Amino acid sequence: MSVRRALVVVGLIVLVGLALFLPAAGRFLVVADTPEQADAIVVLAGSYPDRVFEAVELYRQGLAPRILLCREVENSGYRRAAELGVNIPRPSDINRAVAEQLGVPASAVEVLDRFGDSTYSEAEAVIDEALRRGYHTILLVTSKYHSRRAAAIYRFLAAGHVKFIMRPARDDDFQSEGWWRDRISTRRLIIEYQKMLHFQLIDRWGLSPAATPAAAVGAG
């Protein structure tokens, strides 16, 4: 085989490999479990209103009696606005308003008091609250690209005490099949893989998965 022909063959192999790997890398990030009856629908902070749209659809299907909205960390801008007497709606407030405008009763939508500054700490807060309320199953709504890491973190920390069913927001614009052609999707994919690696190598060893549930059960 000539050098030129060998290079062509290698090039074709590389192209086929990329054609198979690139879409798979995007699809791998998305976890979509089959919906089932749950005690509540929890909407993670970080993106709106796409996530709450998914929560409302699940609520309309009668899969859970209430929607719990995670609260965002307030930055210095929000604190300064409060000092100045300026009322700025928080993303969780906007999500609540969206849910109510779409027909969810105000009594069925709640913003959780606690918040986390990362998926890991947010999961601790959600699991503590679920155990305090005696919830056994939760429909967990987040963005497509975030669903696999969120599933890993929540299930690791819950240690079987609470069942989490992942529901990625269908209106999320992450392009899992062609992420490399979309700048925002590419950025999200790269960052998400970095965070997944950090969780697997560092975060998950910082806390025993049984510690959070046991503490909550003992307190409640």
N, C-alpha and C positions, 0 to 999 in steps of 0.2 A: 504494500500500500504506500502510495506517495505521501510526502509530508503534507501537501495541499489537501489531499483526500482525508488524511487523518485529522487535520484541523477542522475540516468541514464536519466530520463525524462528531468530533468533540464539541464543536459549536452547537450541533443539533441536539446532542445529549444535554448540554447546558440549558438550551432553550426549553426543551421538554421538561427538564427538572424545575426550571423557574415557573413554567406554566402550571405545574402541579403544586409547587411549594407555596407560591405567593398567595393564591386564594385560600389554601389550607391554613396559612398563618393567620389570616383574618377570621376564617370560620372557627378556628380553635378558641378564640376569645369569647365566643358567644355560647352561652348555656341557656337553653329554653326548655324548662321542665313542663310536663303536662299539667295544666291547672287542676287543682282539686280543692275541695272544701277546706276552709281555713278559719282560724279565729280572727285574723285581721290581715289587712294589706298594708305593708310598710313601704313607704316611698323614701328611698335614700336621697340625701341632699347631694347637690352637685350639678344638676341640670333641670331646667324647667322651660316650658310646661310639658315637654314630651313624656316625662315619667309619670306625671299625674294623669295624663290622658289614658295611659295603660291601666293605672289603678282604678280609674272611673269605669273603664270597660269591664274589668274584673268584678267590680262592685255591682254593675248592672246585670252581670251574669248570675248574681246571687251567690258568689263564691265565698264572701266574707261579709260580716255585718258592719265593719267600720274600716276607715282609712286612717292610718297613722303617718304623719309627715315628720321626717327628721328635720331638726333645726340646724341651720348653718352656723359656722363660727363667724362672729361679727368682727370685722376688721376695724382698724383705727378710724376709717371714714365714717362708719356707722356710729361709733362712739362719739366722734366729733359732732355729727349731725344731732345726736341726742342732747349734747351740751348746748347746741345752738337752738334747740327747740324745733328742729326740722324733722318731720315725720316721713321716713322713707320706708316703703313696703319691703319687707324681707322676702326672699324667694319662697319661703314656706308660707308666708301670708298670701302671696300670689297663687301658689298651688292650692291653698284652701279656697280662695275666691274662684278659681277655675273649676274646682270640683263642685262647689255649690251652684255655680252658674250652669253646670251640666246636669243638675238635678239631684246631686247627692245631698241629703238633709244635713244641715249644719251640725246636728247632734251626732252625725256619723263620721265627722271629720275632726281630727285632733292633731295639734302640733305638739310633739313630745318636748318636755321641759329640758332634758339633757341633750347635749350635742357632743360630737367628737371632732377633732381636728384632722382625722384620717379615717379611712375605711375601717381600720383596726379598732380605734377607740370608739367610733360610731357603732361598730358591732357590739362592743362591750356594753354600751348604753342600751341598745335595742334588746339584747339578750337579757340584761338585768330587768328591764321593763316587762318583757314578755313573761319571764318567770314570776315576777311580782304579781302579774295579773292572772297567772295560771294558764297562759296560752301554750298550746302544744304544737300548733302548725301555723306558719306564717307564709303568705305570698310576698316575696321580696322583689320589689320593682327597682330596676336601675337601668343604666344605658347598656346597649348591646356589648360594646367593647369592654365594659367593666364587669360583666356578669360572671365570667369564670373566676376572676380573682375574688369578687364579693362572695361567691358561693363557697370557695375554699376557706376564706377567712371566717365566715359565719358558721359554717359547719364544723370547722376546727374548734372554735371557741365554745360552741353550743354543746359539743361532745355528746350529741344524741338527746339532750334534754328538750330541745326544740327542733322541730323539722322545718327546714327552709326550702321553699319551692321557688326557683328562680324564674322571673318573668321579665325579660328584656323589653324595653319600651319599643313598640313597633314603629313609632314615629321618630325614633332616634335616627339621625342621618349618617351614622357610621357605615361606610361602604365595605362590608366584610369581603365581598367577592372581588372588588377592584380597588382596594384601599390605596395602592401605589399610584393610582391615577388621580387621587384626591388629596390635596395637601393636608387638610385637617384630619382626615382619616389616617394618613400616614403618620402624622405627629402623635395621634392618640394611640395607634398601635405600638409605636416604638416606646412611648412612655409607659404604656400598660405592661409590656413585656419586662421593662426595667423594674417596675413595681412588683410584678409577680415574682421575679427573681429575688428581690429584696425580702419579700415575705417568706419565701421558702427557705432562704439561707439565714435570715436574721430574725424577723419579727416572730415567727411561730415558735422560736425557742425562748422567747422572752417571757412567756406566760403559759402556765399549765392550762390546757383546755378545760379541765374540770374546775379550775379555781373560780372562774366567773359564775357558772351556774350554781356551784355549791354555796358560794357566798350569798347569792341572791335567794336561794331556797331557805338558807338559815335565817335570813333577815325578814322573810315574808311569810 
